[in-house]
Amino acid sequence: MNLLKALWAYKFFILSSIKTEYRTRFARSKLGFLWMVIQPLAMVVIYSLILSQIMTAKLPGVATQYAYPVYLLSGMVAWTFFAEILNRCLNVFVENANLLKKLSFPKMTLPLIVIGSALVNLFIFLVVMFVVLALLGHTPYHALHWLPLLVLLTLALAVGIGLFFGIINVFIRDVGQLMAIVLQFWFWLTPVVYMVSIIPEKYHALFMLNPMTGIVMGYQNIILYDKAPDLSILIYPAIFATVALTLTIVIYKRAVEEMTDVL
């Protein structure tokens, strides 16, 4: 409760930091916020050009001829949001070492700034994505009310894992480098570019151990198939995220007094 009160007292600092971050990022930029969506859209275009003919045949039950690009966009939304928060949480304390040494303020305001910035990025990405989908003649809206649940679940998982290893990264800097490699493998072990259906059935259980698998499939159900996500495959990611957040709170309480000295 004391931490929550302290964070609330610094709410204007958090909001102003998010605004400052955007002003700095897009200073003297002609395209501004569009750069945040150009990279993932470029990846979608590249994968679509290379794999579209192969993967379209694997997407039965989808009327649009742009089934695979829509499939890619659905997964890319989830993965981009997840990876951005996790990557930034990994280094949030290390990158702000000078600030933490010079000023006295709750350290957890820094992850909140990351979360706020990522949510703004996600909102812009979703707006641009639905404009692109409308131009392609695909307008899913029947299950959009499920999207906030998936966003919350993605956020909890990314923050739990990112901050857990972010705190360890303060004391062992190799962790940040290692996690960058892990994320590369993690992306290809998540059905963003390919469908779970093309994987031999005997390996399906192993792929479902990846908490992002169920989450990404949920985004794909909503955006591509225009239907509610399968809640049964979201139970495991929810438990995983809860455990990760709990461990993060425990390790933060133990390490918070020493973090500034180590930095």
C-alpha positions as CSV (number, residue, x, y, z in Angstrom):
1,M,0.0,0.0,0.0
2,N,2.9,2.4,0.8
3,L,4.3,1.7,-2.7
4,L,1.0,2.3,-4.4
5,K,0.6,5.6,-2.5
6,A,4.1,6.7,-3.5
7,L,3.4,5.8,-7.1
8,W,0.2,7.8,-7.0
9,A,2.0,10.8,-5.6
10,Y,4.3,10.7,-8.6
11,K,1.6,10.3,-11.2
12,F,2.4,13.7,-12.8
13,F,6.0,12.7,-13.1
14,I,5.1,9.5,-14.8
15,L,2.7,11.3,-17.3
16,S,5.2,14.0,-18.0
17,S,8.0,11.5,-18.6
18,I,5.9,9.7,-21.2
19,K,5.1,12.9,-23.0
20,T,8.8,13.9,-22.9
21,E,9.8,10.5,-24.3
22,Y,7.6,11.0,-27.3
23,R,8.7,14.6,-27.9
24,T,12.4,13.4,-27.8
25,R,11.8,10.4,-30.0
26,F,10.0,12.3,-32.7
27,A,11.9,15.5,-32.6
28,R,12.7,16.8,-36.1
29,S,11.0,13.7,-37.6
30,K,8.7,14.1,-40.6
31,L,6.8,10.9,-40.2
32,G,6.6,11.1,-36.4
33,F,4.6,8.3,-34.7
34,L,4.3,6.4,-38.0
35,W,7.9,5.1,-37.5
36,M,6.5,3.0,-34.6
37,V,4.4,0.9,-37.0
38,I,6.5,1.0,-40.2
39,Q,9.0,-1.6,-38.9
40,P,6.4,-4.3,-37.9
41,L,4.4,-3.5,-41.1
42,A,7.6,-3.9,-43.1
43,M,8.1,-7.3,-41.5
44,V,4.6,-8.3,-42.4
45,V,5.1,-7.3,-46.0
46,I,8.4,-9.3,-46.2
47,Y,7.0,-12.4,-44.7
48,S,3.9,-12.1,-46.8
49,L,5.9,-11.9,-50.1
50,I,8.0,-14.8,-49.1
51,L,5.5,-17.2,-47.4
52,S,2.1,-16.1,-48.6
53,Q,1.5,-18.8,-51.2
54,I,2.7,-21.5,-48.8
55,M,0.7,-20.5,-45.8
56,T,-2.5,-19.4,-47.4
57,A,-3.4,-23.0,-48.1
58,K,-3.0,-23.7,-44.4
59,L,-5.7,-21.2,-43.3
60,P,-9.0,-22.8,-44.0
61,G,-12.2,-21.1,-43.1
62,V,-11.0,-17.6,-43.9
63,A,-12.8,-15.8,-46.8
64,T,-10.4,-13.0,-47.5
65,Q,-7.7,-13.5,-50.1
66,Y,-5.3,-11.6,-47.7
67,A,-5.6,-14.3,-45.0
68,Y,-1.9,-14.7,-44.4
69,P,-1.0,-11.0,-44.2
70,V,-3.9,-10.6,-41.7
71,Y,-2.7,-13.6,-39.8
72,L,0.8,-12.0,-39.6
73,L,-0.6,-8.7,-38.5
74,S,-2.6,-10.4,-35.7
75,G,0.4,-12.2,-34.3
76,M,2.8,-9.2,-34.8
77,V,0.5,-7.0,-32.7
78,A,0.8,-9.3,-29.8
79,W,4.5,-10.0,-30.2
80,T,5.6,-6.4,-30.8
81,F,3.7,-5.3,-27.7
82,F,5.2,-8.1,-25.6
83,A,8.8,-7.8,-26.8
84,E,8.8,-4.0,-26.4
85,I,7.8,-4.1,-22.7
86,L,10.0,-7.1,-21.9
87,N,13.1,-5.5,-23.6
88,R,12.7,-2.2,-22.0
89,C,12.0,-3.6,-18.5
90,L,15.2,-5.6,-18.8
91,N,17.2,-2.4,-19.0
92,V,15.0,0.1,-17.3
93,F,17.0,0.4,-14.1
94,V,20.4,0.1,-15.8
95,E,19.6,2.8,-18.4
96,N,18.3,5.2,-15.7
97,A,21.2,4.6,-13.3
98,N,22.3,8.3,-13.2
99,L,18.7,9.4,-12.5
100,L,18.3,6.8,-9.7
101,K,21.6,8.0,-8.1
102,K,20.9,11.7,-8.2
103,L,17.2,11.8,-7.3
104,S,15.1,10.1,-4.6
105,F,11.8,8.7,-6.1
106,P,10.1,5.3,-6.2
107,K,12.0,3.1,-8.6
108,M,8.8,1.4,-9.8
109,T,7.8,4.7,-11.5
110,L,10.3,3.8,-14.3
111,P,8.5,0.5,-15.3
112,L,5.2,2.4,-15.2
113,I,6.6,4.9,-17.7
114,V,7.6,2.0,-19.9
115,I,4.1,0.5,-19.7
116,G,2.4,3.8,-20.4
117,S,4.6,4.4,-23.5
118,A,4.0,0.9,-24.7
119,L,0.2,1.2,-24.4
120,V,0.3,4.4,-26.4
121,N,2.4,2.6,-29.1
122,L,0.0,-0.3,-29.1
123,F,-3.0,2.0,-29.5
124,I,-1.4,3.7,-32.5
125,F,-0.4,0.3,-34.0
126,L,-4.0,-1.0,-33.6
127,V,-5.5,2.1,-35.2
128,V,-3.1,1.9,-38.2
129,M,-3.7,-1.9,-38.4
130,F,-7.5,-1.6,-38.5
131,V,-7.1,1.0,-41.2
132,V,-5.0,-1.4,-43.2
133,L,-7.4,-4.2,-42.6
134,A,-10.3,-2.0,-43.8
135,L,-8.4,-1.3,-47.0
136,L,-7.9,-5.0,-47.5
137,G,-11.7,-5.5,-47.0
138,H,-11.4,-7.3,-43.7
139,T,-13.4,-5.7,-40.9
140,P,-13.4,-7.9,-37.7
141,Y,-15.6,-6.3,-35.0
142,H,-17.7,-9.1,-33.4
143,A,-15.1,-10.1,-30.8
144,L,-13.1,-6.8,-30.3
145,H,-14.4,-6.6,-26.7
146,W,-12.1,-9.5,-25.9
147,L,-9.0,-7.5,-27.0
148,P,-8.5,-5.6,-23.6
149,L,-8.3,-9.0,-21.8
150,L,-5.5,-10.1,-24.1
151,V,-3.7,-6.8,-23.8
152,L,-3.9,-7.0,-20.0
153,L,-2.6,-10.6,-20.1
154,T,0.2,-9.7,-22.5
155,L,1.2,-6.8,-20.3
156,A,1.2,-8.8,-17.1
157,L,3.4,-11.5,-18.7
158,A,5.9,-9.1,-20.2
159,V,6.2,-7.0,-17.1
160,G,6.5,-10.1,-14.8
161,I,9.3,-11.6,-16.9
162,G,10.9,-8.4,-17.9
163,L,11.2,-6.9,-14.4
164,F,12.2,-10.2,-12.8
165,F,15.2,-10.4,-15.1
166,G,15.6,-6.6,-15.2
167,I,16.3,-6.6,-11.4
168,I,18.8,-9.5,-11.8
169,N,20.4,-7.6,-14.7
170,V,21.3,-4.8,-12.3
171,F,23.6,-7.3,-10.5
172,I,24.6,-9.6,-13.3
173,R,24.7,-7.7,-16.6
174,D,25.1,-10.8,-18.7
175,V,21.4,-11.5,-18.1
176,G,20.4,-8.6,-20.5
177,Q,22.6,-10.0,-23.2
178,L,21.3,-13.5,-22.7
179,M,17.7,-12.5,-22.8
180,A,18.2,-10.7,-26.1
181,I,19.2,-14.1,-27.6
182,V,16.4,-15.9,-25.8
183,L,13.8,-13.5,-27.3
184,Q,15.1,-14.3,-30.8
185,F,14.5,-18.0,-30.3
186,W,11.2,-17.3,-28.4
187,F,9.8,-15.4,-31.5
188,W,10.3,-18.5,-33.7
189,L,8.9,-20.8,-31.1
190,T,5.7,-18.7,-31.1
191,P,3.1,-19.2,-34.0
192,V,3.5,-15.6,-35.4
193,V,4.8,-16.5,-38.8
194,Y,3.5,-20.0,-39.1
195,M,0.4,-21.9,-37.8
196,V,0.4,-24.5,-35.1
197,S,-1.4,-26.8,-37.5
198,I,1.7,-27.3,-39.6
199,I,3.6,-28.6,-36.6
200,P,3.5,-32.4,-36.0
201,E,0.8,-33.2,-33.4
202,K,3.2,-34.9,-31.1
203,Y,4.9,-31.5,-30.5
204,H,1.8,-29.5,-29.9
205,A,1.9,-30.0,-26.1
206,L,5.5,-28.6,-26.1
207,F,4.5,-25.5,-28.0
208,M,1.7,-24.9,-25.6
209,L,4.2,-24.7,-22.8
210,N,5.2,-21.4,-24.4
211,P,2.9,-18.9,-22.6
212,M,2.9,-16.6,-25.7
213,T,1.4,-19.3,-27.9
214,G,-2.1,-19.1,-26.3
215,I,-2.0,-15.3,-26.2
216,V,-1.0,-15.0,-29.9
217,M,-3.6,-17.5,-30.9
218,G,-6.1,-15.4,-29.0
219,Y,-5.2,-12.3,-31.0
220,Q,-5.5,-14.3,-34.2
221,N,-9.0,-15.5,-33.3
222,I,-10.1,-12.0,-32.7
223,I,-8.5,-10.2,-35.6
224,L,-8.4,-12.9,-38.3
225,Y,-11.3,-15.2,-37.5
226,D,-13.5,-12.5,-35.9
227,K,-14.4,-14.8,-33.0
228,A,-13.8,-15.0,-29.2
229,P,-10.4,-16.4,-28.0
230,D,-10.3,-19.9,-26.6
231,L,-10.3,-19.2,-22.9
232,S,-9.0,-22.7,-22.0
233,I,-5.6,-21.9,-23.6
234,L,-5.4,-18.6,-21.8
235,I,-5.5,-20.2,-18.3
236,Y,-1.8,-21.3,-18.5
237,P,-0.5,-17.9,-19.6
238,A,-2.5,-16.2,-16.9
239,I,-1.0,-18.5,-14.2
240,F,2.5,-18.0,-15.7
241,A,2.0,-14.2,-15.6
242,T,0.7,-14.3,-12.0
243,V,3.7,-16.4,-10.8
244,A,6.2,-14.1,-12.7
245,L,4.7,-11.0,-11.1
246,T,4.7,-12.5,-7.7
247,L,8.4,-13.5,-8.0
248,T,9.1,-10.0,-9.3
249,I,7.6,-8.4,-6.2
250,V,9.5,-10.8,-3.9
251,I,12.9,-10.2,-5.5
252,Y,12.2,-6.4,-5.8
253,K,11.6,-6.2,-2.0
254,R,14.8,-8.0,-1.4
255,A,17.0,-6.1,-3.8
256,V,15.5,-2.6,-3.8
257,E,17.9,-1.2,-1.1
258,E,21.0,-2.5,-2.9
259,M,20.1,-1.6,-6.4
260,T,21.2,2.0,-6.4
261,D,24.6,1.1,-4.8
262,V,25.3,-1.5,-7.4
263,L,24.3,0.8,-10.2
